[in-house]
């Protein structure tokens, strides 16, 4: 499959060049956003609990989608990584608030840890821009 256009979005994080990745890539009508955590532009963690972190992450993801002329309604897949699967209801509550009607395919798994000890959730998404928007 050949794409006419490939757009890369950077968050400006230093580790993007070290690791060799982009925050998001748009290839044709498909968008892939890398794992996103509840870290603000100053490097501080946002959210005291799993719900708040998830909500902040989804707000960040929505912003990136807008930069690529897309929206949460275009999301077809979410992958959620958490350090405590027992908190799934808090995570699911926030996810449902953003995707209640969209209902993308979704996976949630527990991982041993994330890149920093104060992070509880990481989310990546895939989207397909709908051709016939109203």
N, C-alpha and C positions, 0 to 999 in steps of 0.2 A: 504494500500500500504506500503510495507516494503522496505527500502532503504539499500543497502549493505554498503554504506559509507555516512557519514555525515561530511562535512568539514565546520568549522566555521572560518570566517575571522574577526579579530578585528582591529579597527582603533587605538586602544590604549587609546581612550577617557575614562576618569574616570566614566562618567555616564553610560557606557555600563554595568558595574557590578551593579551599583545602580538600573538601570532600568531593568536589566536582559535581554539584547538583544545582538545580534551580528550585525556587520556592514553588513555581508553577510553570507548566508548559501547555501552550495551546497549539494543537496540531489539527488544522482543518476545523471541523466543528466539535472536536473533542478537547476537553480540558482535564489535566491531571494536576492535583495540588498535593505537594509533599506533606509528610507528617507535620502537624501544626500543634503547638503547645500554648499554654496560657502565659506567654511571656510578652510583655509590652515593649515598646520601642526603646525604653531605657534599660531593658534587661531584667526587669522586676516581674516576679510571678503575680498574676492577677487571680484572685479567688482563694477563699479560705477553705472551700470544700469542693467535692467532685462536681456538684451541680454548677457552681459559679465558674469553675475552670472550664467546664464543657460549654457553658453559655458564651464565655468570652472567646473561646476557640471558634465556635460557630459564627460569631460576629466577625472575627478576623477572616474566616473563609468566605463569608458573604462579601466582604470588602474586596478580596482578591478576585472573586467571580465578577463583580461589577467592573473592575479594571479591565477585564477581558470580555466585556459586553455580554455577560451572562448573569444568571441569578441562581438562587437556591432551588428554584423550580426546575432548573436544568440538571440537577444532581441525580445521577443514576446509581451511585454506589458510595457508601461510607465505610471506612474501616476504623474501628475505635480500639485503642490500646489503653489499658488501665492497670495500675499497680494493685488494685483490689477489686476483684470481680463482685465481692459482696456489696459494693456501692453501685451496682448496675442500675438500680432504680433511680438514683440521683442523676446518673448520666443519661438514662433513657428519658427521663422527664424533660431535660433540656433539649435533647435530640428531637423529641416529639413536638416541642414548642416551635422548633424551626422547620421540621419536616412532616408535620401531622398529615397534610393532604398530599404531599409529594410522595412520601413513602418509598424512598430509594432502597435498593438492596443494601443490607447492612450486616456487618460482622462486629462483634465485640469480644475481645480476648484479654485475658490477664497476662501480663508480662512481669518478669522479676523486678525490673526497674526501668525508668526512663533516663534521659541524659542528665537530669539533675534530680536530686533528692526531694525537692519541694514541688515537683511536678507530678500530677496524679493521672492525667489523661493526655493522650495524643490522638489526633484524628487526621486521616487523609481522605480525600474525596476525588471522585471521577465525575465528570459532567459531559453531557452532549447537548450542544446548543440546538434548540428546536428551530427548524427552518421556518415554520409558519406561526409566528407569534402574532397575537392580536394587538 
